[in-house]
Amino acid sequence: MISRNTAAWRRIGAVVAAALVLGGCSRDHRGQAGDAPGRPPTAQSPSPSVTVDPCPASGVRIRSTGGDAAMGLRALGIELINCGDQPYELNGYPVLHVFDEQHEPIMLRVVNGAKEITSGFDQPPRKITLAPDERATAVVLWRNLVTDSTVVATNGEYLTVAPAAGQPAEDVDPDGPVDLGNTGRIGVSAWKKADPSTPAPTRPAPPPTPSAVPSSVSPPDSRL
């Protein structure tokens, strides 16, 4: 007659044996024929980086600094930045080309110094050397003037600027149409080295909206 303890031990042994058999059957068979391969590890996406425009091969970058218009006179500031790692020399005037909306060149006369357009921008050019990160500035000037109704007014849509004759030109935002009227001319001042302590010019902020009660007027006395 089998005791209760002996029967209990037999039941425990049977359970352990079954567990061992099941464990052997559950071995990893990935990669063997008939089994689906495991999913490859997912590569982490690279973190987004900030894209910076590379410095042109010329070593300089040219851009506009905003325009101004008053009484038919137009003025557009331009800026040349030495973005390379070598000194850059300038001695003269920017070279301008204006194009219409079909990107066709507009025939016009460029006035160095802008004497025929306005005064105050006719200083002669001087030789300047820009160290890396230094900049030079100039001003493009024209008038929206129509003196002959039989001549079609000229409107340019695109502008390119080169540091000097024979140098590569860059597209520059004209900050609006180059509305030359029928004058057929555009002026430009000589390159001038910018003061390193002066921040790069930006478009002027709009004037603040006046308050309901001007500051010079005292509010009414509530006791009246």
C-alpha atoms as a printed R data frame, in Angstrom:
    type eleno elety resid chain resno       x       y       z
1   ATOM     1    CA   MET     A     1   0.000   0.000   0.000
2   ATOM     2    CA   ILE     A     2   1.453   3.313  -1.099
3   ATOM     3    CA   SER     A     3   1.491   5.986   1.514
4   ATOM     4    CA   ARG     A     4   0.068   9.447   0.910
5   ATOM     5    CA   ASN     A     5   3.586  10.996   1.018
6   ATOM     6    CA   THR     A     6   4.829   8.659  -1.670
7   ATOM     7    CA   ALA     A     7   1.867   9.519  -3.942
8   ATOM     8    CA   ALA     A     8   2.432  13.252  -3.391
9   ATOM     9    CA   TRP     A     9   6.096  12.996  -4.303
10  ATOM    10    CA   ARG     A    10   5.202  11.126  -7.472
11  ATOM    11    CA   ARG     A    11   2.755  13.863  -8.514
12  ATOM    12    CA   ILE     A    12   5.417  16.546  -7.909
13  ATOM    13    CA   GLY     A    13   7.954  14.590  -9.957
14  ATOM    14    CA   ALA     A    14   5.492  14.291 -12.848
15  ATOM    15    CA   VAL     A    15   4.867  18.055 -12.857
16  ATOM    16    CA   VAL     A    16   8.589  18.832 -12.846
17  ATOM    17    CA   ALA     A    17   9.214  16.389 -15.690
18  ATOM    18    CA   ALA     A    18   6.407  17.947 -17.761
19  ATOM    19    CA   ALA     A    19   7.849  21.426 -17.172
20  ATOM    20    CA   LEU     A    20  11.269  20.299 -18.349
21  ATOM    21    CA   VAL     A    21   9.792  18.780 -21.507
22  ATOM    22    CA   LEU     A    22   7.828  21.950 -22.288
23  ATOM    23    CA   GLY     A    23  10.878  24.078 -21.644
24  ATOM    24    CA   GLY     A    24  12.907  22.034 -24.099
25  ATOM    25    CA   CYS     A    25  10.206  22.415 -26.753
26  ATOM    26    CA   SER     A    26  10.124  26.188 -26.352
27  ATOM    27    CA   ARG     A    27  13.750  26.761 -27.348
28  ATOM    28    CA   ASP     A    28  14.395  29.706 -29.685
29  ATOM    29    CA   HIS     A    29  14.202  28.473 -33.322
30  ATOM    30    CA   ARG     A    30  14.410  31.901 -34.948
31  ATOM    31    CA   GLY     A    31  16.312  31.798 -38.158
32  ATOM    32    CA   GLN     A    32  15.537  28.151 -38.905
33  ATOM    33    CA   ALA     A    33  13.536  27.140 -41.942
34  ATOM    34    CA   GLY     A    34   9.811  27.589 -41.552
35  ATOM    35    CA   ASP     A    35  10.039  30.272 -38.853
36  ATOM    36    CA   ALA     A    36   9.545  33.963 -39.563
37  ATOM    37    CA   PRO     A    37  12.751  35.930 -38.924
38  ATOM    38    CA   GLY     A    38  12.741  38.309 -36.017
39  ATOM    39    CA   ARG     A    39  12.162  42.026 -36.638
40  ATOM    40    CA   PRO     A    40  15.499  43.847 -37.047
41  ATOM    41    CA   PRO     A    41  16.250  46.533 -34.500
42  ATOM    42    CA   THR     A    42  14.808  49.912 -35.462
43  ATOM    43    CA   ALA     A    43  17.448  52.549 -36.148
44  ATOM    44    CA   GLN     A    44  16.940  55.779 -34.303
45  ATOM    45    CA   SER     A    45  16.172  58.757 -36.492
46  ATOM    46    CA   PRO     A    46  18.904  61.402 -36.443
47  ATOM    47    CA   SER     A    47  17.994  64.541 -34.590
48  ATOM    48    CA   PRO     A    48  17.121  67.466 -36.875
49  ATOM    49    CA   SER     A    49  19.942  69.924 -37.420
50  ATOM    50    CA   VAL     A    50  19.855  73.597 -38.323
51  ATOM    51    CA   THR     A    51  20.726  74.221 -41.984
52  ATOM    52    CA   VAL     A    52  23.130  77.085 -42.540
53  ATOM    53    CA   ASP     A    53  23.713  78.469 -46.033
54  ATOM    54    CA   PRO     A    54  27.297  77.718 -47.029
55  ATOM    55    CA   CYS     A    55  29.601  80.582 -47.848
56  ATOM    56    CA   PRO     A    56  29.809  81.112 -51.638
57  ATOM    57    CA   ALA     A    57  33.024  80.179 -53.419
58  ATOM    58    CA   SER     A    58  33.771  83.899 -53.752
59  ATOM    59    CA   GLY     A    59  34.133  84.113 -49.967
60  ATOM    60    CA   VAL     A    60  31.525  86.868 -49.622
61  ATOM    61    CA   ARG     A    61  27.766  87.065 -49.272
62  ATOM    62    CA   ILE     A    62  25.684  90.035 -50.477
63  ATOM    63    CA   ARG     A    63  22.196  90.885 -49.235
64  ATOM    64    CA   SER     A    64  19.836  93.840 -48.923
65  ATOM    65    CA   THR     A    65  19.210  95.592 -45.634
66  ATOM    66    CA   GLY     A    66  15.844  97.134 -46.517
67  ATOM    67    CA   GLY     A    67  14.546  99.969 -48.635
68  ATOM    68    CA   ASP     A    68  13.093 103.423 -48.121
69  ATOM    69    CA   ALA     A    69  10.988 105.632 -50.364
70  ATOM    70    CA   ALA     A    70  10.270 109.330 -50.006
71  ATOM    71    CA   MET     A    71   9.035 111.907 -52.550
72  ATOM    72    CA   GLY     A    72   9.783 109.566 -55.459
73  ATOM    73    CA   LEU     A    73  13.349 108.846 -54.343
74  ATOM    74    CA   ARG     A    74  14.125 105.200 -53.660
75  ATOM    75    CA   ALA     A    75  17.051 104.002 -51.537
76  ATOM    76    CA   LEU     A    76  18.022 100.374 -50.980
77  ATOM    77    CA   GLY     A    77  20.792  99.431 -48.586
78  ATOM    78    CA   ILE     A    78  23.068  96.544 -49.523
79  ATOM    79    CA   GLU     A    79  25.641  94.744 -47.426
80  ATOM    80    CA   LEU     A    80  28.647  92.586 -48.293
81  ATOM    81    CA   ILE     A    81  29.855  90.165 -45.614
82  ATOM    82    CA   ASN     A    82  33.206  88.417 -45.672
83  ATOM    83    CA   CYS     A    83  32.047  84.905 -44.764
84  ATOM    84    CA   GLY     A    84  35.334  83.277 -45.740
85  ATOM    85    CA   ASP     A    85  38.496  82.718 -43.758
86  ATOM    86    CA   GLN     A    86  40.760  85.092 -45.715
87  ATOM    87    CA   PRO     A    87  40.896  88.924 -45.939
88  ATOM    88    CA   TYR     A    88  38.826  90.382 -48.781
89  ATOM    89    CA   GLU     A    89  39.664  93.636 -50.600
90  ATOM    90    CA   LEU     A    90  37.245  96.130 -52.148
91  ATOM    91    CA   ASN     A    91  37.975  99.304 -54.059
92  ATOM    92    CA   GLY     A    92  35.111 100.664 -56.109
93  ATOM    93    CA   TYR     A    93  31.388 100.396 -56.688
94  ATOM    94    CA   PRO     A    94  28.985  97.474 -56.661
95  ATOM    95    CA   VAL     A    95  27.996  96.229 -60.119
96  ATOM    96    CA   LEU     A    96  24.218  96.166 -60.592
97  ATOM    97    CA   HIS     A    97  21.910  94.405 -63.034
98  ATOM    98    CA   VAL     A    98  18.118  94.765 -63.032
99  ATOM    99    CA   PHE     A    99  15.713  92.229 -64.559
100 ATOM   100    CA   ASP     A   100  11.993  92.305 -65.384
101 ATOM   101    CA   GLU     A   101   9.401  89.775 -64.222
102 ATOM   102    CA   GLN     A   102  10.398  87.405 -67.057
103 ATOM   103    CA   HIS     A   103  13.999  87.564 -65.805
104 ATOM   104    CA   GLU     A   104  15.008  89.505 -68.902
105 ATOM   105    CA   PRO     A   105  17.714  92.163 -68.366
106 ATOM   106    CA   ILE     A   106  16.591  95.792 -68.407
107 ATOM   107    CA   MET     A   107  18.792  98.172 -70.343
108 ATOM   108    CA   LEU     A   108  19.680 101.133 -68.144
109 ATOM   109    CA   ARG     A   109  22.607 103.322 -67.166
110 ATOM   110    CA   VAL     A   110  24.285 102.825 -63.798
111 ATOM   111    CA   VAL     A   111  25.481 106.094 -62.256
112 ATOM   112    CA   ASN     A   112  28.416 105.563 -59.910
113 ATOM   113    CA   GLY     A   113  27.978 108.016 -57.057
114 ATOM   114    CA   ALA     A   114  24.347 108.795 -57.949
115 ATOM   115    CA   LYS     A   115  25.149 112.446 -58.758
116 ATOM   116    CA   GLU     A   116  22.360 112.656 -61.341
117 ATOM   117    CA   ILE     A   117  19.836 111.200 -58.920
118 ATOM   118    CA   THR     A   118  20.520 112.803 -55.543
119 ATOM   119    CA   SER     A   119  23.340 114.272 -53.461
120 ATOM   120    CA   GLY     A   120  25.202 112.971 -50.447
121 ATOM   121    CA   PHE     A   121  26.320 109.615 -51.885
122 ATOM   122    CA   ASP     A   122  29.156 110.704 -54.168
123 ATOM   123    CA   GLN     A   123  32.134 110.018 -51.909
124 ATOM   124    CA   PRO     A   124  34.929 108.496 -54.049
125 ATOM   125    CA   PRO     A   125  35.783 104.850 -53.475
126 ATOM   126    CA   ARG     A   126  38.625 103.883 -51.185
127 ATOM   127    CA   LYS     A   127  40.538 100.653 -50.861
128 ATOM   128    CA   ILE     A   128  39.231  98.673 -47.910
129 ATOM   129    CA   THR     A   129  40.142  95.268 -46.526
130 ATOM   130    CA   LEU     A   130  37.568  93.145 -44.754
131 ATOM   131    CA   ALA     A   131  38.727  90.589 -42.227
132 ATOM   132    CA   PRO     A   132  36.568  87.466 -41.830
133 ATOM   133    CA   ASP     A   133  33.096  88.384 -40.546
134 ATOM   134    CA   GLU     A   134  33.588  92.082 -41.313
135 ATOM   135    CA   ARG     A   135  31.218  93.812 -43.728
136 ATOM   136    CA   ALA     A   136  30.929  96.697 -46.176
137 ATOM   137    CA   THR     A   137  27.836  98.665 -47.159
138 ATOM   138    CA   ALA     A   138  26.558 100.685 -50.108
139 ATOM   139    CA   VAL     A   139  23.288 102.303 -51.210
140 ATOM   140    CA   VAL     A   140  21.362 101.791 -54.458
141 ATOM   141    CA   LEU     A   141  19.309 104.837 -55.487
142 ATOM   142    CA   TRP     A   142  16.754 105.630 -58.172
143 ATOM   143    CA   ARG     A   143  13.719 107.833 -58.795
144 ATOM   144    CA   ASN     A   144  10.231 106.833 -59.806
145 ATOM   145    CA   LEU     A   145   9.971 109.699 -62.267
146 ATOM   146    CA   VAL     A   146   8.024 109.957 -65.526
147 ATOM   147    CA   THR     A   147   8.967 112.927 -67.699
148 ATOM   148    CA   ASP     A   148   7.726 111.672 -71.066
149 ATOM   149    CA   SER     A   149   4.290 110.086 -71.343
150 ATOM   150    CA   THR     A   150   5.245 108.499 -74.681
151 ATOM   151    CA   VAL     A   151   7.932 106.372 -73.028
152 ATOM   152    CA   VAL     A   152   6.824 103.261 -71.166
153 ATOM   153    CA   ALA     A   153   7.814 103.267 -67.503
154 ATOM   154    CA   THR     A   154  10.277 100.592 -66.452
155 ATOM   155    CA   ASN     A   155   9.645  98.288 -63.522
156 ATOM   156    CA   GLY     A   156  12.331  95.855 -62.471
157 ATOM   157    CA   GLU     A   157  11.469  92.844 -60.328
158 ATOM   158    CA   TYR     A   158  14.877  91.289 -59.681
159 ATOM   159    CA   LEU     A   159  18.300  92.634 -58.820
160 ATOM   160    CA   THR     A   160  21.774  91.138 -58.849
161 ATOM   161    CA   VAL     A   161  24.838  92.687 -57.257
162 ATOM   162    CA   ALA     A   162  28.515  91.839 -57.762
163 ATOM   163    CA   PRO     A   163  31.334  93.147 -55.552
164 ATOM   164    CA   ALA     A   164  33.182  94.479 -58.627
165 ATOM   165    CA   ALA     A   165  33.403  94.055 -62.381
166 ATOM   166    CA   GLY     A   166  34.239  90.499 -63.342
167 ATOM   167    CA   GLN     A   167  33.204  89.098 -59.944
168 ATOM   168    CA   PRO     A   168  30.295  86.639 -59.436
169 ATOM   169    CA   ALA     A   169  26.936  88.343 -58.846
170 ATOM   170    CA   GLU     A   170  24.368  87.344 -56.247
171 ATOM   171    CA   ASP     A   171  20.585  87.708 -56.206
172 ATOM   172    CA   VAL     A   172  19.547  90.489 -53.849
173 ATOM   173    CA   ASP     A   173  16.023  91.171 -52.623
174 ATOM   174    CA   PRO     A   174  15.095  94.653 -53.950
175 ATOM   175    CA   ASP     A   175  12.431  95.012 -51.234
176 ATOM   176    CA   GLY     A   176   9.782  95.877 -53.808
177 ATOM   177    CA   PRO     A   177   9.738  96.848 -57.472
178 ATOM   178    CA   VAL     A   178  12.638  98.768 -58.976
179 ATOM   179    CA   ASP     A   179  10.279 101.399 -60.385
180 ATOM   180    CA   LEU     A   180  12.560 103.563 -62.515
181 ATOM   181    CA   GLY     A   181   9.803 105.451 -64.328
182 ATOM   182    CA   ASN     A   182  11.268 106.381 -67.702
183 ATOM   183    CA   THR     A   183  14.545 107.759 -66.310
184 ATOM   184    CA   GLY     A   184  16.556 104.782 -67.577
185 ATOM   185    CA   ARG     A   185  19.140 105.109 -64.825
186 ATOM   186    CA   ILE     A   186  20.011 103.830 -61.384
187 ATOM   187    CA   GLY     A   187  22.725 105.007 -59.009
188 ATOM   188    CA   VAL     A   188  24.975 103.348 -56.458
189 ATOM   189    CA   SER     A   189  27.408 104.603 -53.843
190 ATOM   190    CA   ALA     A   190  30.914 103.233 -53.346
191 ATOM   191    CA   TRP     A   191  31.600 100.404 -50.952
192 ATOM   192    CA   LYS     A   192  32.285 101.647 -47.439
193 ATOM   193    CA   LYS     A   193  33.583  99.581 -44.537
194 ATOM   194    CA   ALA     A   194  30.966  99.219 -41.843
195 ATOM   195    CA   ASP     A   195  31.821 100.156 -38.286
196 ATOM   196    CA   PRO     A   196  32.236  96.860 -36.382
197 ATOM   197    CA   SER     A   197  30.487  98.381 -33.374
198 ATOM   198    CA   THR     A   198  27.428  99.209 -35.467
199 ATOM   199    CA   PRO     A   199  24.843  96.410 -35.680
200 ATOM   200    CA   ALA     A   200  23.690  95.317 -39.104
201 ATOM   201    CA   PRO     A   201  20.813  97.561 -40.250
202 ATOM   202    CA   THR     A   202  17.349  96.075 -40.357
203 ATOM   203    CA   ARG     A   203  13.978  97.232 -41.581
204 ATOM   204    CA   PRO     A   204  12.737 100.033 -39.313
205 ATOM   205    CA   ALA     A   205   9.899  99.104 -36.979
206 ATOM   206    CA   PRO     A   206   6.508 100.720 -37.644
207 ATOM   207    CA   PRO     A   207   5.675 103.711 -35.459
208 ATOM   208    CA   PRO     A   208   3.725 102.868 -32.303
209 ATOM   209    CA   THR     A   209  -0.037 103.260 -32.380
210 ATOM   210    CA   PRO     A   210  -1.035 106.443 -30.533
211 ATOM   211    CA   SER     A   211  -3.010 105.959 -27.353
212 ATOM   212    CA   ALA     A   212  -6.598 107.123 -26.995
213 ATOM   213    CA   VAL     A   213  -5.503 110.077 -24.853
214 ATOM   214    CA   PRO     A   214  -2.314 111.891 -25.948
215 ATOM   215    CA   SER     A   215   0.305 112.083 -23.224
216 ATOM   216    CA   SER     A   216   0.414 115.871 -23.534
217 ATOM   217    CA   VAL     A   217  -3.262 116.209 -22.630
218 ATOM   218    CA   SER     A   218  -4.272 115.861 -18.977
219 ATOM   219    CA   PRO     A   219  -7.315 113.667 -18.322
220 ATOM   220    CA   PRO     A   220 -10.432 115.494 -17.116
221 ATOM   221    CA   ASP     A   221 -10.806 116.023 -13.376
222 ATOM   222    CA   SER     A   222 -13.382 113.578 -12.045
223 ATOM   223    CA   ARG     A   223 -14.407 116.107  -9.404
224 ATOM   224    CA   LEU     A   224 -15.895 118.404 -12.064
